Amino acid sequence: MIGRLNHVAIVVPDLEAAANTYRDILGAVVSEPVELPDHGVTTVFVELPNTKIELLHPLGGGSPIARFLTKHKHGGMHHLCYEVDDIYAARDQLVEAGATVLGDGEPKPGAHDKPVLFLHPRDFCGTLIELEEA
Ligand code: CO
């Protein structure tokens, strides 16, 4: 069902510092920050030859990643994003298999304006998983 690894997401306490680290020290191509109010995050994408790194920082009150930073002061890995061909078919198959889709269970536009949804970490080896329709 899952296809390519679309990105690995890292929550960071300072988005500009993190973008500078990836651009200036690691020598990667780094995007401008993009605000996603529906998701409560600001993102910067780091383009790698085989995948992307999504740098995440809380946006607004009640951001779902604000608590993550209180537990991980220096930031840390937050989720993996896998591509799927049909997000509704994937969701229905996963729910049938007993997985928990976060939120209201409906796909929402993600960072690339493609529908995404998130799966509870308890069902996937302790890792939060994002599915994106490729
Ligand atoms: Co993501």
Backbone and ligand atoms as CSV (ligand in chain L), in Angstrom:
chain,resi,resn,atom,element,x,y,z
A,1,MET,N,N,0.826,-1.201,0.000
A,1,MET,CA,C,0.000,0.000,0.000
A,1,MET,C,C,0.870,1.264,0.000
A,2,ILE,N,N,1.827,1.348,0.953
A,2,ILE,CA,C,2.626,2.575,1.002
A,2,ILE,C,C,3.678,2.561,-0.101
A,3,GLY,N,N,3.967,3.764,-0.574
A,3,GLY,CA,C,4.965,3.915,-1.621
A,3,GLY,C,C,6.206,4.602,-1.098
A,4,ARG,N,N,6.661,5.600,-1.805
A,4,ARG,CA,C,7.901,6.285,-1.448
A,4,ARG,C,C,7.792,6.991,-0.102
A,5,LEU,N,N,8.967,7.128,0.551
A,5,LEU,CA,C,9.072,7.989,1.731
A,5,LEU,C,C,9.051,9.421,1.222
A,6,ASN,N,N,7.972,10.157,1.514
A,6,ASN,CA,C,7.856,11.536,1.027
A,6,ASN,C,C,8.732,12.479,1.841
A,7,HIS,N,N,8.650,12.357,3.171
A,7,HIS,CA,C,9.524,13.175,4.023
A,7,HIS,C,C,9.610,12.615,5.431
A,8,VAL,N,N,10.639,13.071,6.126
A,8,VAL,CA,C,10.797,12.851,7.560
A,8,VAL,C,C,10.619,14.216,8.209
A,9,ALA,N,N,9.759,14.314,9.221
A,9,ALA,CA,C,9.490,15.607,9.849
A,9,ALA,C,C,10.205,15.713,11.189
A,10,ILE,N,N,10.814,16.872,11.400
A,10,ILE,CA,C,11.545,17.154,12.632
A,10,ILE,C,C,10.976,18.438,13.231
A,11,VAL,N,N,10.563,18.373,14.491
A,11,VAL,CA,C,10.108,19.577,15.187
A,11,VAL,C,C,11.336,20.313,15.703
A,12,VAL,N,N,11.372,21.626,15.462
A,12,VAL,CA,C,12.548,22.406,15.853
A,12,VAL,C,C,12.124,23.617,16.688
A,13,PRO,N,N,12.947,23.997,17.683
A,13,PRO,CA,C,12.603,25.137,18.529
A,13,PRO,C,C,12.824,26.479,17.830
A,14,ASP,N,N,13.679,26.524,16.811
A,14,ASP,CA,C,13.991,27.776,16.116
A,14,ASP,C,C,14.080,27.447,14.620
A,15,LEU,N,N,13.049,27.857,13.882
A,15,LEU,CA,C,12.949,27.450,12.479
A,15,LEU,C,C,14.061,28.057,11.630
A,16,GLU,N,N,14.372,29.328,11.892
A,16,GLU,CA,C,15.408,29.989,11.090
A,16,GLU,C,C,16.773,29.348,11.354
A,17,ALA,N,N,17.054,29.066,12.622
A,17,ALA,CA,C,18.329,28.427,12.960
A,17,ALA,C,C,18.420,27.046,12.320
A,18,ALA,N,N,17.296,26.310,12.337
A,18,ALA,CA,C,17.292,24.965,11.756
A,18,ALA,C,C,17.491,25.040,10.239
A,19,ALA,N,N,16.811,25.998,9.585
A,19,ALA,CA,C,16.970,26.157,8.135
A,19,ALA,C,C,18.420,26.522,7.803
A,20,ASN,N,N,19.002,27.393,8.610
A,20,ASN,CA,C,20.404,27.781,8.394
A,20,ASN,C,C,21.337,26.581,8.547
A,21,THR,N,N,21.051,25.750,9.534
A,21,THR,CA,C,21.885,24.567,9.762
A,21,THR,C,C,21.861,23.662,8.538
A,22,TYR,N,N,20.656,23.406,8.014
A,22,TYR,CA,C,20.554,22.518,6.854
A,22,TYR,C,C,21.150,23.148,5.602
A,23,ARG,N,N,20.972,24.478,5.438
A,23,ARG,CA,C,21.485,25.142,4.239
A,23,ARG,C,C,22.996,25.369,4.331
A,24,ASP,N,N,23.438,25.972,5.449
A,24,ASP,CA,C,24.815,26.455,5.512
A,24,ASP,C,C,25.807,25.393,5.983
A,25,ILE,N,N,25.375,24.528,6.883
A,25,ILE,CA,C,26.315,23.527,7.420
A,25,ILE,C,C,26.192,22.210,6.660
A,26,LEU,N,N,24.957,21.781,6.396
A,26,LEU,CA,C,24.776,20.508,5.701
A,26,LEU,C,C,24.709,20.680,4.185
A,27,GLY,N,N,24.619,21.922,3.714
A,27,GLY,CA,C,24.706,22.175,2.276
A,27,GLY,C,C,23.516,21.710,1.467
A,28,ALA,N,N,22.324,21.759,2.074
A,28,ALA,CA,C,21.115,21.299,1.374
A,28,ALA,C,C,20.331,22.484,0.812
A,29,VAL,N,N,19.426,22.173,-0.113
A,29,VAL,CA,C,18.514,23.182,-0.666
A,29,VAL,C,C,17.318,23.290,0.272
A,30,VAL,N,N,17.041,24.510,0.733
A,30,VAL,CA,C,16.040,24.744,1.776
A,30,VAL,C,C,14.991,25.721,1.255
A,31,SER,N,N,13.703,25.419,1.487
A,31,SER,CA,C,12.613,26.286,1.012
A,31,SER,C,C,12.406,27.473,1.943
A,32,GLU,N,N,11.606,28.428,1.494
A,32,GLU,CA,C,11.143,29.488,2.384
A,32,GLU,C,C,10.113,28.887,3.353
A,33,PRO,N,N,9.922,29.524,4.535
A,33,PRO,CA,C,8.906,29.024,5.469
A,33,PRO,C,C,7.501,29.149,4.876
A,34,VAL,N,N,6.662,28.143,5.137
A,34,VAL,CA,C,5.263,28.143,4.698
A,34,VAL,C,C,4.388,27.937,5.929
A,35,GLU,N,N,3.449,28.855,6.131
A,35,GLU,CA,C,2.543,28.734,7.280
A,35,GLU,C,C,1.333,27.885,6.901
A,36,LEU,N,N,1.015,26.917,7.750
A,36,LEU,CA,C,-0.154,26.053,7.552
A,36,LEU,C,C,-1.060,26.190,8.771
A,37,PRO,N,N,-1.898,27.257,8.790
A,37,PRO,CA,C,-2.719,27.514,9.978
A,37,PRO,C,C,-3.642,26.351,10.335
A,38,ASP,N,N,-4.148,25.623,9.323
A,38,ASP,CA,C,-5.042,24.493,9.594
A,38,ASP,C,C,-4.346,23.398,10.385
A,39,HIS,N,N,-3.023,23.315,10.240
A,39,HIS,CA,C,-2.263,22.278,10.938
A,39,HIS,C,C,-1.527,22.833,12.164
A,40,GLY,N,N,-1.578,24.170,12.360
A,40,GLY,CA,C,-0.915,24.779,13.512
A,40,GLY,C,C,0.600,24.700,13.431
A,41,VAL,N,N,1.144,24.750,12.206
A,41,VAL,CA,C,2.600,24.645,12.047
A,41,VAL,C,C,3.099,25.599,10.959
A,42,THR,N,N,4.360,25.979,11.102
A,42,THR,CA,C,5.095,26.588,10.006
A,42,THR,C,C,6.133,25.564,9.553
A,43,THR,N,N,6.271,25.396,8.232
A,43,THR,CA,C,7.187,24.367,7.735
A,43,THR,C,C,8.262,24.970,6.844
A,44,VAL,N,N,9.414,24.351,6.880
A,44,VAL,CA,C,10.474,24.595,5.901
A,44,VAL,C,C,10.835,23.236,5.338
A,45,PHE,N,N,10.901,23.127,4.014
A,45,PHE,CA,C,11.266,21.845,3.415
A,45,PHE,C,C,12.720,21.855,2.959
A,46,VAL,N,N,13.410,20.787,3.305
A,46,VAL,CA,C,14.781,20.567,2.874
A,46,VAL,C,C,14.722,19.514,1.775
A,47,GLU,N,N,15.208,19.873,0.592
A,47,GLU,CA,C,15.140,18.958,-0.557
A,47,GLU,C,C,16.400,18.102,-0.596
A,48,LEU,N,N,16.208,16.788,-0.535
A,48,LEU,CA,C,17.333,15.860,-0.676
A,48,LEU,C,C,17.126,15.079,-1.967
A,49,PRO,N,N,18.169,14.441,-2.478
A,49,PRO,CA,C,18.013,13.721,-3.749
A,49,PRO,C,C,16.937,12.634,-3.701
A,50,ASN,N,N,16.759,11.984,-2.555
A,50,ASN,CA,C,15.828,10.853,-2.515
A,50,ASN,C,C,14.604,11.071,-1.646
A,51,THR,N,N,14.545,12.170,-0.896
A,51,THR,CA,C,13.372,12.454,-0.063
A,51,THR,C,C,13.460,13.900,0.419
A,52,LYS,N,N,12.632,14.268,1.355
A,52,LYS,CA,C,12.666,15.616,1.926
A,52,LYS,C,C,12.704,15.522,3.445
A,53,ILE,N,N,13.198,16.582,4.056
A,53,ILE,CA,C,13.090,16.751,5.503
A,53,ILE,C,C,12.142,17.929,5.720
A,54,GLU,N,N,11.149,17.738,6.572
A,54,GLU,CA,C,10.194,18.794,6.883
A,54,GLU,C,C,10.542,19.329,8.270
A,55,LEU,N,N,10.977,20.582,8.318
A,55,LEU,CA,C,11.249,21.208,9.608
A,55,LEU,C,C,9.950,21.870,10.068
A,56,LEU,N,N,9.527,21.569,11.282
A,56,LEU,CA,C,8.230,22.022,11.798
A,56,LEU,C,C,8.406,22.889,13.020
A,57,HIS,N,N,7.626,23.965,13.057
A,57,HIS,CA,C,7.622,24.829,14.238
A,57,HIS,C,C,6.171,25.190,14.548
A,58,PRO,N,N,5.798,25.293,15.846
A,58,PRO,CA,C,4.407,25.597,16.190
A,58,PRO,C,C,3.965,26.944,15.618
A,59,LEU,N,N,2.697,27.004,15.190
A,59,LEU,CA,C,2.093,28.237,14.688
A,59,LEU,C,C,0.781,28.441,15.429
A,60,GLY,N,N,0.673,29.568,16.128
A,60,GLY,CA,C,-0.577,29.902,16.817
A,60,GLY,C,C,-0.768,29.100,18.097
A,61,GLY,N,N,-1.838,29.460,18.831
A,61,GLY,CA,C,-2.145,28.749,20.077
A,61,GLY,C,C,-2.709,27.381,19.759
A,62,GLY,N,N,-2.485,26.429,20.634
A,62,GLY,CA,C,-3.052,25.099,20.453
A,62,GLY,C,C,-2.419,24.285,19.351
A,63,SER,N,N,-1.199,24.659,18.965
A,63,SER,CA,C,-0.505,23.864,17.951
A,63,SER,C,C,-0.276,22.450,18.470
A,64,PRO,N,N,-0.535,21.448,17.628
A,64,PRO,CA,C,-0.361,20.069,18.094
A,64,PRO,C,C,1.087,19.707,18.410
A,65,ILE,N,N,2.028,20.527,17.961
A,65,ILE,CA,C,3.428,20.186,18.232
A,65,ILE,C,C,4.039,21.011,19.359
A,66,ALA,N,N,3.242,21.930,19.973
A,66,ALA,CA,C,3.792,22.762,21.050
A,66,ALA,C,C,4.263,21.891,22.217
A,67,ARG,N,N,3.439,20.873,22.566
A,67,ARG,CA,C,3.789,20.028,23.704
A,67,ARG,C,C,5.049,19.207,23.422
A,68,PHE,N,N,5.221,18.829,22.171
A,68,PHE,CA,C,6.407,18.063,21.775
A,68,PHE,C,C,7.673,18.820,22.173
A,69,LEU,N,N,7.663,20.147,21.960
A,69,LEU,CA,C,8.855,20.941,22.266
A,69,LEU,C,C,9.097,21.091,23.766
A,70,THR,N,N,8.023,21.022,24.555
A,70,THR,CA,C,8.245,21.098,26.006
A,70,THR,C,C,8.931,19.821,26.494
A,71,LYS,N,N,8.686,18.708,25.760
A,71,LYS,CA,C,9.320,17.437,26.151
A,71,LYS,C,C,10.687,17.249,25.494
A,72,HIS,N,N,10.866,17.886,24.336
A,72,HIS,CA,C,12.122,17.739,23.583
A,72,HIS,C,C,12.645,19.132,23.263
A,73,LYS,N,N,13.381,19.698,24.195
A,73,LYS,CA,C,13.808,21.104,24.102
A,73,LYS,C,C,14.612,21.420,22.836
A,74,HIS,N,N,15.413,20.463,22.391
A,74,HIS,CA,C,16.255,20.697,21.216
A,74,HIS,C,C,15.561,20.254,19.923
A,75,GLY,N,N,14.317,19.833,20.049
A,75,GLY,CA,C,13.586,19.314,18.897
A,75,GLY,C,C,13.776,17.816,18.781
A,76,GLY,N,N,13.204,17.238,17.732
A,76,GLY,CA,C,13.349,15.795,17.545
A,76,GLY,C,C,12.486,15.310,16.407
A,77,MET,N,N,12.686,14.029,16.050
A,77,MET,CA,C,11.910,13.466,14.951
A,77,MET,C,C,10.446,13.359,15.343
A,78,HIS,N,N,9.557,13.781,14.445
A,78,HIS,CA,C,8.135,13.850,14.773
A,78,HIS,C,C,7.289,12.836,14.004
A,79,HIS,N,N,7.464,12.759,12.688
A,79,HIS,CA,C,6.710,11.759,11.934
A,79,HIS,C,C,7.405,11.405,10.623
A,80,LEU,N,N,6.932,10.289,10.055
A,80,LEU,CA,C,7.352,9.855,8.723
A,80,LEU,C,C,6.167,10.008,7.801
A,81,CYS,N,N,6.404,10.442,6.571
A,81,CYS,CA,C,5.309,10.577,5.607
A,81,CYS,C,C,5.537,9.641,4.436
A,82,TYR,N,N,4.568,8.722,4.255
A,82,TYR,CA,C,4.616,7.784,3.138
A,82,TYR,C,C,3.588,8.189,2.084
A,83,GLU,N,N,3.922,7.975,0.840
A,83,GLU,CA,C,2.989,8.266,-0.245
A,83,GLU,C,C,2.059,7.073,-0.484
A,84,VAL,N,N,0.815,7.386,-0.790
A,84,VAL,CA,C,-0.147,6.362,-1.211
A,84,VAL,C,C,-0.833,6.853,-2.489
A,85,ASP,N,N,-1.320,5.900,-3.284
A,85,ASP,CA,C,-1.988,6.268,-4.542
A,85,ASP,C,C,-3.382,6.840,-4.303
A,86,ASP,N,N,-4.097,6.246,-3.350
A,86,ASP,CA,C,-5.496,6.629,-3.097
A,86,ASP,C,C,-5.677,6.726,-1.586
A,87,ILE,N,N,-5.790,7.956,-1.081
A,87,ILE,CA,C,-5.772,8.124,0.374
A,87,ILE,C,C,-7.047,7.582,1.019
A,88,TYR,N,N,-8.178,7.667,0.319
A,88,TYR,CA,C,-9.425,7.138,0.905
A,88,TYR,C,C,-9.388,5.612,0.959
A,89,ALA,N,N,-8.891,4.995,-0.093
A,89,ALA,CA,C,-8.782,3.532,-0.096
A,89,ALA,C,C,-7.810,3.081,0.990
A,90,ALA,N,N,-6.684,3.800,1.123
A,90,ALA,CA,C,-5.684,3.452,2.146
A,90,ALA,C,C,-6.297,3.588,3.536
A,91,ARG,N,N,-7.010,4.699,3.758
A,91,ARG,CA,C,-7.626,4.925,5.071
A,91,ARG,C,C,-8.615,3.804,5.402
A,92,ASP,N,N,-9.483,3.498,4.455
A,92,ASP,CA,C,-10.510,2.489,4.735
A,92,ASP,C,C,-9.876,1.135,5.040
A,93,GLN,N,N,-8.824,0.808,4.300
A,93,GLN,CA,C,-8.131,-0.461,4.514
A,93,GLN,C,C,-7.467,-0.493,5.891
A,94,LEU,N,N,-6.878,0.645,6.306
A,94,LEU,CA,C,-6.194,0.710,7.593
A,94,LEU,C,C,-7.186,0.675,8.751
A,95,VAL,N,N,-8.299,1.382,8.608
A,95,VAL,CA,C,-9.321,1.368,9.655
A,95,VAL,C,C,-9.872,-0.047,9.812
A,96,GLU,N,N,-10.080,-0.699,8.681
A,96,GLU,CA,C,-10.540,-2.090,8.684
A,96,GLU,C,C,-9.565,-2.982,9.452
A,97,ALA,N,N,-8.267,-2.668,9.339
A,97,ALA,CA,C,-7.225,-3.460,9.997
A,97,ALA,C,C,-7.041,-3.059,11.457
A,98,GLY,N,N,-7.808,-2.053,11.915
A,98,GLY,CA,C,-7.754,-1.683,13.325
A,98,GLY,C,C,-6.919,-0.464,13.644
A,99,ALA,N,N,-6.358,0.205,12.638
A,99,ALA,CA,C,-5.544,1.391,12.888
A,99,ALA,C,C,-6.437,2.576,13.256
A,100,THR,N,N,-5.862,3.524,13.988
A,100,THR,CA,C,-6.586,4.727,14.391
A,100,THR,C,C,-6.123,5.913,13.562
A,101,VAL,N,N,-7.075,6.538,12.858
A,101,VAL,CA,C,-6.765,7.766,12.123
A,101,VAL,C,C,-7.009,8.924,13.074
A,102,LEU,N,N,-6.059,9.849,13.165
A,102,LEU,CA,C,-6.193,10.980,14.088
A,102,LEU,C,C,-7.198,12.005,13.562
A,103,GLY,N,N,-7.684,12.845,14.481
A,103,GLY,CA,C,-8.633,13.899,14.122
A,103,GLY,C,C,-9.981,13.305,13.751
A,104,ASP,N,N,-10.650,13.937,12.784
A,104,ASP,CA,C,-11.986,13.460,12.406
A,104,ASP,C,C,-11.939,12.345,11.364
A,105,GLY,N,N,-10.712,11.916,11.031
A,105,GLY,CA,C,-10.574,10.789,10.119
A,105,GLY,C,C,-10.657,11.157,8.648
A,106,GLU,N,N,-10.867,12.452,8.373
A,106,GLU,CA,C,-10.967,12.893,6.979
A,106,GLU,C,C,-9.643,13.489,6.513
A,107,PRO,N,N,-9.178,13.145,5.308
A,107,PRO,CA,C,-7.955,13.751,4.772
A,107,PRO,C,C,-8.103,15.267,4.641
A,108,LYS,N,N,-7.003,15.982,4.908
A,108,LYS,CA,C,-6.983,17.444,4.778
A,108,LYS,C,C,-5.801,17.841,3.896
A,109,PRO,N,N,-5.893,19.000,3.242
A,109,PRO,CA,C,-4.757,19.431,2.420
A,109,PRO,C,C,-3.511,19.627,3.276
A,110,GLY,N,N,-2.398,19.051,2.864
A,110,GLY,CA,C,-1.155,19.162,3.611
A,110,GLY,C,C,-0.240,20.218,3.023
A,111,ALA,N,N,1.052,20.082,3.306
A,111,ALA,CA,C,2.029,21.098,2.917
A,111,ALA,C,C,2.150,21.239,1.405
A,112,HIS,N,N,1.784,20.217,0.652
A,112,HIS,CA,C,1.915,20.315,-0.803
A,112,HIS,C,C,0.548,20.404,-1.471
A,113,ASP,N,N,-0.479,20.822,-0.668
A,113,ASP,CA,C,-1.851,20.926,-1.167
A,113,ASP,C,C,-2.408,19.590,-1.635
A,114,LYS,N,N,-1.775,18.518,-1.184
A,114,LYS,CA,C,-2.314,17.187,-1.476
A,114,LYS,C,C,-2.935,16.660,-0.188
A,115,PRO,N,N,-3.953,15.799,-0.285
A,115,PRO,CA,C,-4.615,15.335,0.930
A,115,PRO,C,C,-3.700,14.457,1.783
A,116,VAL,N,N,-3.746,14.734,3.100
A,116,VAL,CA,C,-2.942,13.952,4.047
A,116,VAL,C,C,-3.819,13.524,5.215
A,117,LEU,N,N,-3.384,12.473,5.897
A,117,LEU,CA,C,-3.968,12.130,7.190
A,117,LEU,C,C,-2.887,11.492,8.042
A,118,PHE,N,N,-3.169,11.431,9.345
A,118,PHE,CA,C,-2.175,10.936,10.297
A,118,PHE,C,C,-2.714,9.698,11.012
A,119,LEU,N,N,-1.808,8.761,11.279
A,119,LEU,CA,C,-2.151,7.496,11.932
A,119,LEU,C,C,-1.495,7.444,13.304
A,120,HIS,N,N,-2.251,6.952,14.285
A,120,HIS,CA,C,-1.767,6.930,15.671
A,120,HIS,C,C,-0.494,6.083,15.798
A,121,PRO,N,N,0.509,6.610,16.534
A,121,PRO,CA,C,1.790,5.894,16.674
A,121,PRO,C,C,1.669,4.517,17.329
A,122,ARG,N,N,0.648,4.309,18.172
A,122,ARG,CA,C,0.607,3.024,18.907
A,122,ARG,C,C,0.453,1.832,17.960
A,123,ASP,N,N,-0.109,2.080,16.790
A,123,ASP,CA,C,-0.318,0.988,15.834
A,123,ASP,C,C,0.873,0.772,14.903
A,124,PHE,N,N,1.861,1.700,14.954
A,124,PHE,CA,C,2.950,1.647,13.967
A,124,PHE,C,C,4.317,1.817,14.632
A,125,CYS,N,N,4.606,0.910,15.557
A,125,CYS,CA,C,5.948,0.834,16.146
A,125,CYS,C,C,6.338,2.127,16.852
A,126,GLY,N,N,5.336,2.831,17.400
A,126,GLY,CA,C,5.644,4.046,18.143
A,126,GLY,C,C,5.969,5.234,17.270
A,127,THR,N,N,5.660,5.147,15.981
A,127,THR,CA,C,5.979,6.241,15.060
A,127,THR,C,C,4.705,6.847,14.493
A,128,LEU,N,N,4.567,8.152,14.641
A,128,LEU,CA,C,3.457,8.855,13.999
A,128,LEU,C,C,3.660,8.806,12.493
A,129,ILE,N,N,2.612,8.385,11.784
A,129,ILE,CA,C,2.721,8.250,10.334
A,129,ILE,C,C,1.743,9.190,9.646
A,130,GLU,N,N,2.260,9.903,8.648
A,130,GLU,CA,C,1.434,10.728,7.775
A,130,GLU,C,C,1.346,10.011,6.427
A,131,LEU,N,N,0.140,9.962,5.890
A,131,LEU,CA,C,-0.026,9.450,4.519
A,131,LEU,C,C,-0.357,10.630,3.623
A,132,GLU,N,N,0.290,10.678,2.472
A,132,GLU,CA,C,0.005,11.743,1.502
A,132,GLU,C,C,-0.326,11.103,0.170
A,133,GLU,N,N,-1.407,11.567,-0.438
A,133,GLU,CA,C,-1.758,11.043,-1.765
A,133,GLU,C,C,-0.776,11.634,-2.779
A,134,ALA,N,N,-0.060,10.770,-3.452
A,134,ALA,CA,C,1.015,11.247,-4.349
A,134,ALA,C,C,0.449,11.611,-5.710
L,1,CO,CO,CO,4.612,15.930,7.304
